[in-house]
Each structure stands twice: as C-alpha cells, then as structure tokens.
Amino acid sequence: MLKTALFVSTTLLAAQVCAGGFTLTSPEIKPGARIAEAQVFRGFGCEGGNVSPALAWQGAPQGTKSFAVTVYDPDAPTGSGWWHWLVFNLPADATGLKPGAGDPKSGLAPAGAVQSRTDFGQPGYGGPCPPVGDKPHRYLFTVHALKVDKLPLDENAPAAMVGYFLNQNALGKAVLRGRYGR
C-alpha cells in the first residue's frame, strides 16, 4: 500500500513538473499588463489594429503531436464568455506564431493550421473590445499541447465544439493573461 501511494505521488509530482515547464510568451502581450491598441479589435466601437500578437511556447509535454491556440475573455457579459481566436492543427514542431498569423488570408500561420469561427462570427483573430465602462477584462491566450495530429474540425466549427475536442485531447496547456478596458 505504501509503495503504491509513493508511486502515485511520485508520478503526480513528475507530471506537475512537466506541466510547469510548458510556457507561453509574447513580445506584445506582457503578463497581466494592458493589451496594446495594435491587438485591439476594429469594430463594435473599437478602433484597434486587430493584429494577432506574436506568440512563442516551449517545454511542451512529451508526446505532443499538435498544438492549438485560443484567446478567451471570461469577463464578457454574455454568460459564457467570448472566444476571440481559435487556431488548431498546428504541427508538433511549431514553437510559436508570427504577428498577424490570426488573419487567415495572410498565409502567416503554419501550413495545415485551421482557424475556426470566433464569437465575432468568422474565423481568425478578433482582438479585445469590451463594453465601454466595464472593468478591464481578462484575455487568456492559451497554447494547448494535444495528443492527436489533427482535430476533425474545419473553419466552421463553433468555439464550444473546438473546446470539447481540445479538452478531450489535451496533454497540457500554457496560459498568458493580458487585460484591456475602455
């Protein structure tokens, strides 16, 4: 019994150490800091550049076969948050995304990557644009390490469906939090 408990606790500790080394960074998004106008949505009363930031990750869990990146606002006054970006089927050797890769027409995302429908109603990056007067919203930039080569979804997949497949196939994730208010 003691050996089993020791084995389980050692295994869990090893998994935590592995997960703890998976990180996401960006030259444009600083942890907890205000998101720059270049990344803010253009529309809904916002006048930003709507350019997806450069993202870089390292320390993915062993066995990662692909990645996905999402941007989510849990503070949106919808009852279910707001999905700003969903890109998946990024190859296992990817270590980041270039600035502007969130425009599906730009060709800046890795070959085979799929950008699906956000809560703005179309594929691609849609930057922050919270209601005027709301407290600053949190924006969670997340890279998901997945145990499958590809998700069986296309650019019309809604965020909830993408989220379902991400959770079913996750090996780990790394989160970078920014904020924005107006």
Summary of the structure (lengths in Angstrom):
residues: 182
radius of gyration: 17.1
end to end distance: 57.1
largest distance: 62.1
contacts: 562
relative contact order: 0.23
helix: 18%
strand: 31%
